[in-house]
Amino acid sequence: MSQKPADPWAQASQAMQNSLSEGWSKAVTSMQSMLGQGGAPKLEFSPQKLEALQREYMAEATRLWNESLQGAPKLPDRRFSGEAWSSNPLATYAAAAYLLNTRAMMGLVDAANTDPKTKARLQFAVEQWAAAAAPSNYLAFNAEAQKKAIDTKGESIAKGVQNLLHDIQQGHVSMTDESLFEVGRNVATTEGQVVYENEFFQLIEYKPLTAKVYERPFLLIPPCINKFYILDLQPTNSFIRYAVSQGQRTFVVSWRNPDASLAQTTWDDYIEDVAIRAIDVVREISGAKQINALGFCVGGTILSNALAVLAARKQKPVAAATFLTTLIDFSDTGVLDVFIDENFVKFREMQFAKGGLMAGKDMASTFSFLRPNDLVWNYVVGNYLKGETPPPFDLLYWNSDSTNLPGPMYAWYLRNTYLENNLIKPGVTQVCGERIDFRKVDIPLYIYASREDHIVPIGGAYGTTQVFPGNKRFVMGASGHIAGVINPPEAKKRSHWIGPANQFPKKVDDWIAKAKEHAGSWWPDWAAWLKSHGGKQIPAPKSYGNRTHRPIEAAPGRYVKAKAH
């Protein structure tokens, strides 16, 4: 009998399965060796989990192969959703194989038997690899970029090269058309005057928008790792303008962008000469015995330390405080924890032992790579492969306007917060010559957290409710670190959640289980709370500052315009 001819497709399928099986074994070995050298934690896998993952991988690979023979498989990923991908079988298969391999690698991470921190680091590394390895990031595989190059007769490639050279010169990837924005012209435009300055900050007083204001003025302390105008982007979404419109006599700290002259600046300097000094100046200008204050992100951590120092000195110049997406208890720091260990902190302490600056571009890159597809590779593809100019977006302009940090201040902050979580340990940390004890800070607090915040996780922000003894109101907003905060009522977007009054179980999930959802912005709820602590209403001032603190220059001032170098 003659032998039946071999089916070429069956041979190809078998070859593919053999190749996948070999590749799977290599992936496991590679991941085991990744953390098994140089004294790193040993990585092991459950044989049962590995077998189940391999079976699933082989089944998915076979299905993908068969779908590819019948036509382009569907790609549930927006990076590959364009028509050019679906009409190019090779590009579609490459993208589908990439997605399969990414799922497999993440499955291996999930199956790894190791300590939580090692697993988190491994997951972060695989996520970074997956984001960088996407076929959409490379002209040789990106079907859309290839089609555009053909349609434009190479013009898109020439423009992409121009964009690349421009970004190399400016030192960061363009996320928006930065030429269309100017601080003080079309961002940070709320009317006011700088009424005080020292080497660390300028204090801005804003023009009242109401005939009367509350007798206790309102001071905002933004994060020192960014510029304050995230709170004053446009009139329609300006948190600062909203506060002024609610009858608050509003002052804002505008941090100086540190240069070599501030290379020796410490955490104590930021507490004593910025936060506490700003509180004193606002009281001096207004004549009020007490003010209300708000700290946003790291600005909230700084405000908390200032309040603890003042409490240790038996002073109570702040009547009520707001913390927006702030970490004070650093037990839950989310993905940022993957960077922090003793060796990393020691390296920074040695680096800045004699002073220096933590470059703003390095900080910005770190935060961008927490969301690499959205904040890095998306712009690499658009700017360089497709030769596109990103559309104007004020938030992304602000995001690219980085700030330096004084090295000694940064190193102290890393050790006492992220590494050792010393701030919540009564009497352990000394700031400005005083022992920090938040139990002595007994004032009303408004604590806001964003549900999907990847920088200040909801659990970390909620931890503040367990630290202070006074009356507290905790509110959770939808979305992330910035979009959750900058949510004006007129936009009628998103939701916020409020729990039962003064009930704060230890775990945030237990609070969420009893919280009630409310449509729209949390701003009106906060404004009502702040008004209840504002005292009586008095006629709005007709001039800025006072005889001691006279206006220096128009808002937003020159400090915020300085670029990081």
C-alpha positions in Angstrom: 0.0 0.0 0.0 1.2 3.5 -0.8 1.8 5.8 2.1 -0.7 8.7 2.4 1.0 12.0 1.7 1.8 14.1 4.7 -0.5 17.1 5.3 1.7 20.2 5.2 -0.6 22.1 7.5 -0.5 19.3 10.0 3.3 19.2 9.8 3.3 23.0 10.3 1.0 22.7 13.3 3.2 20.0 14.9 6.3 22.1 14.3 4.6 25.1 15.8 3.6 23.1 18.9 7.1 21.7 19.3 8.5 25.2 19.1 6.0 26.6 21.6 6.7 23.8 24.0 10.5 24.5 23.8 9.8 28.2 24.1 7.7 27.7 27.2 10.4 25.7 28.9 12.9 28.4 28.1 10.6 31.1 29.5 10.3 29.3 32.8 14.0 28.7 33.1 14.7 32.4 32.2 12.3 33.7 34.8 13.8 31.4 37.5 17.3 32.5 36.7 16.2 36.2 36.6 15.9 36.3 40.4 18.2 33.4 41.2 21.5 35.2 40.8 23.5 37.7 42.8 22.0 36.8 46.1 18.5 37.6 44.9 15.5 35.7 46.2 15.0 32.2 44.7 12.1 31.8 42.4 10.1 28.5 42.4 7.0 27.3 40.7 4.3 24.9 41.6 4.5 22.0 39.1 0.8 21.7 39.0 0.3 25.4 38.2 3.0 25.2 35.5 1.4 22.2 33.9 -2.0 24.0 33.9 -0.5 27.1 32.4 1.3 25.2 29.7 -1.9 23.3 28.7 -3.7 26.6 28.5 -0.9 28.2 26.6 -0.7 25.4 24.1 -4.5 25.4 23.6 -4.6 29.2 23.0 -1.6 29.0 20.6 -3.3 26.2 18.6 -6.5 28.2 18.5 -4.6 31.3 17.3 -2.8 29.3 14.6 -6.1 27.9 13.3 -7.8 31.3 13.3 -4.9 32.7 11.4 -5.3 30.1 8.7 -9.0 31.1 8.3 -8.4 34.8 8.5 -7.2 37.6 10.8 -7.9 36.8 14.4 -9.7 39.5 16.5 -7.4 41.6 18.7 -9.0 43.0 21.9 -6.4 45.7 22.3 -6.7 49.3 21.2 -3.1 49.4 20.1 -4.0 46.9 17.3 -7.6 48.0 16.6 -7.0 50.0 13.3 -8.0 48.7 9.9 -4.4 48.5 8.8 -3.8 45.8 11.4 -6.8 43.7 10.5 -6.0 43.9 6.7 -2.5 42.7 7.2 -2.4 39.0 8.2 1.3 38.9 9.2 0.9 42.0 11.4 -2.2 40.6 13.0 -0.6 37.3 13.8 2.5 39.0 15.3 0.2 41.2 17.5 -1.9 38.2 18.5 1.2 36.1 19.3 2.5 39.0 21.4 -0.7 39.3 23.4 -0.6 35.5 24.0 3.0 35.6 25.2 2.2 38.5 27.4 -0.6 36.7 29.1 1.6 33.7 29.5 4.4 35.7 31.2 1.9 37.3 33.5 0.5 33.9 34.3 4.0 32.7 35.2 4.4 35.7 37.6 1.1 34.8 39.2 2.3 31.2 39.6 5.6 32.1 41.2 6.2 31.1 44.8 8.1 33.9 46.4 7.7 36.8 48.8 5.2 39.5 48.0 7.8 42.2 47.3 9.7 40.0 44.9 6.5 39.0 43.1 5.6 42.7 42.8 9.0 43.5 41.4 8.8 40.6 38.9 5.3 41.7 37.8 6.5 45.3 37.3 9.5 44.1 35.2 7.3 41.8 33.1 4.8 44.7 32.5 7.6 47.0 31.4 9.0 44.3 29.1 5.5 43.7 27.7 4.9 47.4 27.1 8.3 47.8 25.4 8.1 44.6 23.3 4.7 45.4 21.6 5.0 45.1 17.8 3.2 48.4 17.5 6.3 50.1 18.9 8.5 49.2 15.9 8.1 50.4 12.3 9.0 47.0 10.9 5.9 45.5 12.6 3.4 48.5 12.9 1.0 48.1 10.1 -0.6 51.5 10.6 2.7 53.3 10.6 3.7 51.4 7.4 0.5 52.3 5.7 0.8 56.0 6.6 4.4 56.1 5.3 3.2 54.7 2.0 0.2 57.0 1.8 2.3 60.1 2.6 5.2 59.0 0.3 7.6 58.9 3.3 6.6 62.3 4.7 5.4 60.8 8.0 8.8 59.1 8.5 10.6 62.4 7.8 8.3 64.2 10.3 8.9 61.4 12.8 12.6 61.9 12.6 12.1 65.7 13.2 10.0 64.9 16.2 12.6 62.6 17.6 15.4 65.1 17.2 13.2 67.8 18.8 12.4 65.5 21.8 16.1 64.5 22.2 17.0 68.2 22.4 14.3 69.1 24.9 15.0 66.0 27.0 11.6 64.3 27.2 9.0 62.7 25.0 6.4 65.3 23.9 2.9 64.4 25.2 1.3 67.6 23.8 2.2 70.5 21.6 4.0 72.5 24.3 4.4 75.5 22.0 0.7 76.3 22.4 0.9 76.9 26.2 2.4 79.5 28.4 2.2 79.7 32.2 0.3 82.9 33.0 -1.1 83.4 29.5 -3.4 80.4 29.0 -2.7 78.2 32.1 -2.5 79.5 35.7 -4.5 82.6 34.9 -6.6 83.2 38.0 -6.0 86.8 39.1 -3.8 87.5 42.1 -0.5 88.8 43.4 2.6 87.4 44.9 2.6 88.9 48.4 5.7 87.1 50.0 8.7 85.2 48.8 11.8 83.6 50.2 14.4 81.4 48.7 12.1 78.4 48.8 8.6 79.6 47.7 6.4 82.5 46.7 3.0 83.0 48.4 0.2 84.0 46.0 -3.0 85.8 47.2 -5.9 85.6 44.9 -8.4 88.4 44.1 -11.8 87.7 45.8 -14.7 86.9 43.5 -17.4 87.5 46.2 -18.4 90.6 48.2 -17.7 88.8 51.4 -15.2 86.2 52.5 -14.8 83.9 55.5 -12.8 85.3 58.3 -10.4 82.4 58.3 -8.3 82.5 55.2 -7.5 79.4 53.2 -4.0 78.2 52.4 -3.1 75.5 49.7 0.2 73.6 49.8 0.6 71.8 46.5 3.2 69.0 46.0 6.8 70.1 45.7 7.4 67.5 43.0 5.1 69.3 40.6 4.0 72.8 39.9 1.0 74.3 41.6 -1.0 75.2 38.5 -2.4 71.7 38.3 -4.9 73.4 40.6 -5.3 76.3 38.2 -5.2 74.9 34.6 -8.2 76.7 33.0 -11.0 78.8 34.5 -13.4 75.9 33.9 -11.4 73.4 35.8 -9.5 75.5 38.3 -9.7 74.2 41.9 -8.2 77.5 43.0 -10.8 79.6 41.2 -13.5 77.4 42.6 -12.3 78.0 46.2 -12.2 81.7 45.6 -15.7 81.6 44.1 -16.9 80.0 47.3 -16.0 83.0 49.4 -12.6 81.7 50.5 -9.8 84.2 50.9 -7.3 82.0 49.1 -3.5 81.8 49.3 -1.3 79.3 47.5 2.3 78.2 47.9 4.3 78.3 44.6 7.4 76.2 45.1 10.7 77.4 43.7 12.2 75.0 41.1 15.4 74.1 42.9 18.7 74.9 41.3 22.3 74.6 42.6 21.7 77.2 45.3 19.2 74.9 47.0 21.3 71.8 46.8 21.7 71.6 50.6 18.0 72.0 51.4 16.6 69.6 53.9 13.1 68.3 54.8 13.3 70.6 57.9 13.7 73.6 55.6 10.6 72.7 53.7 8.6 72.3 56.9 9.9 75.4 58.8 10.6 77.8 56.0 7.8 76.9 53.7 4.8 75.3 55.4 5.0 77.0 58.8 6.3 80.3 57.3 3.3 80.3 54.8 0.9 79.7 57.7 2.4 82.6 59.6 2.4 85.0 56.7 -1.2 84.3 55.9 -2.2 85.0 59.5 -0.1 88.2 59.5 -1.8 89.5 56.3 -5.3 88.5 57.3 -5.1 89.3 61.0 -6.8 86.0 61.7 -5.8 83.9 64.7 -6.4 80.7 62.8 -6.5 79.7 59.1 -7.7 76.6 57.2 -5.2 74.7 55.1 -5.0 72.1 52.4 -2.2 69.8 51.3 -2.2 67.9 48.0 -0.1 64.7 47.6 3.4 65.4 49.0 2.1 68.8 50.0 -0.3 67.0 52.4 2.6 65.1 53.9 4.5 68.3 54.4 1.4 70.0 55.9 0.9 67.1 58.3 4.5 67.4 59.6 4.1 71.2 60.0 0.9 70.6 62.0 2.7 68.1 64.2 5.7 70.4 64.8 3.3 73.3 65.7 1.4 71.0 68.1 4.6 70.0 69.8 5.3 73.7 70.3 1.8 74.0 71.7 0.6 76.2 68.8 -2.7 75.7 66.9 -2.7 78.2 64.1 -4.7 75.9 61.7 -8.4 75.4 62.6 -9.1 72.6 60.0 -7.1 70.8 57.4 -7.8 69.0 54.1 -5.6 66.2 52.7 -6.0 65.4 49.0 -4.6 62.1 47.8 -2.0 62.2 50.6 0.2 59.5 52.1 0.9 59.9 55.8 0.8 56.2 56.8 3.1 54.6 54.2 2.0 51.0 54.8 0.3 50.8 51.4 2.3 52.6 48.7 1.2 50.6 45.7 3.5 50.1 42.8 6.1 52.6 44.0 7.1 50.1 46.6 8.9 48.1 44.0 11.6 50.7 43.9 12.2 51.1 47.6 14.6 48.9 49.7 17.5 49.6 52.0 20.1 49.4 49.2 18.2 51.9 47.1 17.8 54.4 49.9 21.4 54.0 51.0 22.5 54.7 47.4 20.4 58.0 47.4 21.8 59.0 50.8 25.4 58.5 49.6 24.6 60.3 46.3 23.3 63.3 48.2 25.5 63.2 51.3 27.2 66.4 50.3 24.1 68.0 48.6 22.8 67.9 45.1 19.6 67.8 43.1 17.3 65.0 42.2 16.6 65.8 38.5 13.0 66.6 37.6 13.2 64.6 34.4 14.2 61.5 36.3 11.2 61.9 38.6 8.9 62.5 35.6 10.2 59.4 33.8 9.6 57.2 36.9 6.0 58.3 37.1 5.4 58.0 33.4 6.7 54.4 33.4 4.1 53.5 36.0 1.7 53.7 33.0 4.1 53.0 30.1 1.5 52.3 27.4 -0.4 55.5 28.0 2.4 57.9 29.0 5.4 56.6 27.0 4.9 54.2 24.1 1.7 55.8 22.9 3.7 58.9 22.2 6.7 57.1 20.8 4.3 55.5 18.2 2.4 58.7 17.4 5.3 61.1 17.4 8.1 59.1 15.8 6.6 56.2 13.8 3.6 58.1 12.4 5.1 61.6 12.4 2.1 63.1 14.3 2.0 66.2 16.5 0.2 65.4 19.7 -2.9 67.5 20.3 -3.0 70.4 22.8 -3.8 69.3 26.3 -3.2 71.5 29.3 -2.9 68.6 31.8 -0.2 66.9 29.7 1.7 70.2 29.3 1.7 70.5 33.1 2.8 66.9 33.4 5.9 67.7 31.2 6.8 70.8 33.2 9.0 69.0 35.7 10.6 70.2 38.9 13.9 69.2 40.6 14.1 68.2 44.3 16.9 69.0 46.7 18.8 65.8 47.2 19.1 65.8 51.0 15.4 66.5 51.4 14.6 63.7 49.0 16.9 61.2 50.7 15.4 62.0 54.1 11.9 61.6 52.7 12.6 58.2 51.2 14.0 56.7 54.4 11.4 58.1 56.8 8.3 57.5 54.7 8.5 54.8 52.0 11.2 52.7 53.7 10.7 52.9 57.4 7.2 54.5 57.7 8.4 56.5 60.7 6.0 59.4 60.6 3.1 57.4 62.2 5.4 56.1 65.0 4.9 58.6 67.9 8.1 60.3 68.9 10.4 58.3 66.5 10.9 61.1 63.9 12.4 64.5 64.7 11.5 67.4 62.5 12.5 71.0 63.1 13.8 69.9 66.5 10.4 68.5 67.5 9.2 64.9 67.9 6.4 64.0 65.5 3.3 62.8 67.2 0.1 63.0 65.2 -2.0 62.2 68.3 -1.4 65.8 69.3 -2.9 67.2 66.1 -6.5 67.3 67.2 -8.3 69.3 64.5 -11.1 68.5 62.0 -9.9 66.9 58.8 -11.3 66.4 55.3 -9.5 63.4 53.7 -10.0 62.8 50.0 -8.8 59.7 48.0 -9.2 58.6 44.4 -10.4 55.0 43.9 -8.1 54.2 41.0 -5.0 56.2 42.1 -1.8 54.4 41.1 0.4 56.9 43.0 -1.4 57.2 46.3 -3.5 54.0 46.5 -6.9 54.3 48.1 -5.8 52.1 51.0 -2.8 54.3 51.6 -4.8 57.5 51.6 -7.5 55.9 53.8 -4.8 55.1 56.4 -4.8 58.8 57.4 -8.2 58.2 59.1 -6.4 55.9 61.6 -3.7 58.4 62.5 -5.3 61.6 63.8 -7.7 61.8 66.8 -10.0 64.6 65.7 -13.3 64.6 63.7 -12.7 63.4 60.2 -14.6 63.2 56.9 -13.4 60.7 54.4 -14.5 61.0 50.7 -13.6 58.7 47.9 -13.7 60.0 44.3 -13.7 58.0 41.0 -10.8 57.9 38.7 -7.1 58.5 39.4 -4.6 60.7 41.1 -5.2 63.8 39.0 -8.5 63.2 37.2 -10.2 62.3 40.4 -9.1 65.5 42.1 -9.6 67.9 39.2 -13.3 67.3 38.7 -15.3 70.5 38.6 -19.1 70.3 39.3 -20.0 71.9 36.0 -18.5 68.9 34.1 -21.1 66.6 35.8 -18.6 63.7 35.6 -17.8 60.7 37.7 -19.0 60.0 41.2 -17.9 60.2 44.8 -18.6 58.1 47.9 -19.3 59.2 51.5 -19.5 56.8 54.4 -21.3 57.0 57.8 -20.2 59.9 59.9 -17.1 59.3 62.1 -17.1 55.5 61.3 -13.6 54.4 60.2 -13.0 50.7 60.3 -9.4 49.6 60.0 -9.7 48.4 56.4 -10.8 50.6 53.5 -12.8 47.8 52.0 -15.0 47.7 55.1 -15.5 51.5 54.7 -16.4 51.2 51.0 -18.9 48.5 51.8 -21.0 51.0 53.8 -20.3 54.1 51.7 -23.0 55.6 49.6 -22.3 56.7 46.0 -23.2 60.3 44.9 -23.2 61.4 41.3 -20.9 64.2 40.2 -18.0 66.1 41.8 -16.9 66.0 45.4 -16.0 69.7 45.3 -19.4 70.9 46.6 -19.3 68.5 49.6 -15.8 69.8 50.4 -16.8 73.4 50.0 -19.7 73.0 52.4 -17.4 71.3 54.9 -14.8 74.1 54.6 -17.4 76.8 55.0 -18.5 75.2 58.3 -15.0 75.8 59.6 -14.5 79.3 58.1 -16.0 81.4 60.8 -18.1 84.4 60.1 -18.2 86.2 56.8 -16.5 89.6 56.5 -16.2 92.2 53.7 -13.7 91.0 51.1 -10.4 92.8 51.1 -9.9 95.5 48.5 -6.2 95.2 48.2 -3.5 92.5 48.4 -1.2 91.8 51.3 -0.7 94.5 54.0 1.9 97.1 54.9 4.4 94.5 55.9 3.8 92.1 53.0 3.2 94.2 49.9 2.5 92.9 46.4 5.7 91.8 44.6 4.4 90.8 41.1 1.3 89.5 39.4 0.3 85.8 39.8 1.4 83.2 38.9 4.8 84.8 39.7 8.3 84.0 38.3 9.1 80.9 40.5 6.5 78.7 38.7 7.9 79.7 35.3 11.4 78.5 36.0 12.3 75.3 34.1 14.2 72.4 35.6 17.7 72.1 34.3 
